[in-house]
């Protein structure tokens, strides 16, 4: 889940959103990535990582509960 413009968004990438060990995939900074978000319309936005990897964002009506790690 991503918070942007006071709303919560779900990311969908062209590939997996992690490397299988909980780290970002190739093309994204770890633990921070300074990319760009552009709102397309009320429910869609796009994100481009600092290395040029695109993600598609869909606005969530209600925030999801965060995953809990033990």
N, C-alpha and C positions, 0 to 999 in steps of 0.2 A: 504494500500500500504506500502511496506517495501523497503527501499533503502539498497542495499547490493552490494559490489564490483563495485560501480559506476553505477549500473543499478537499475531499479525499478521492483518490484516483487509483485504479488498478492498471498495472503495466502489462502489456503483451508485446513480446519481442518476436523478431524473426527466428529466434532460437531460444534455448533454455535461458532462464533469468538468473541462474547460478551455476557454479562449476561442479555441483554435486557435493561440495563440502561446506556450503553456506556462504561462499565468497561470490562476488560479482563475476559475471563471465568476462572473457577476453574483450578488451575495448572499453572497459569501465574502470575508474579508479577504485581503490579499496582503502579506506572505508568511505571516501568522499569523492564525488565526481562533479566537476563544475561544467555542466552542459547547458543546453538551452531548451526551454519549454515554450511551445507556441500553442495557444488555444485555437482550435479549428472551428468549433461551435460549442453550444452549451454542454454537450456531453462527450466531446472528443478533443484530445490534445495530442501533440507529438513532442517527443523528447529526443534530442540528439546529444550523445555523450561527448565528452571533450575530445575523444578520438574518432568521432564521426559515426558511431553506431546508433541506429534509430530504434526507438521504442514507440509503441502506440499506447495512449492512455485513454481509459474510459472512466467517466465520472461515476462514483458510487453514490447511490441515494442515501445510504446509511453506512457510516464507517464500520469496517470489519473489526472484530476483536483481534488484537495482535497475537501472534504466536508466542507461546511461553517456552523458554528454553531452560532445562535443568542441568 
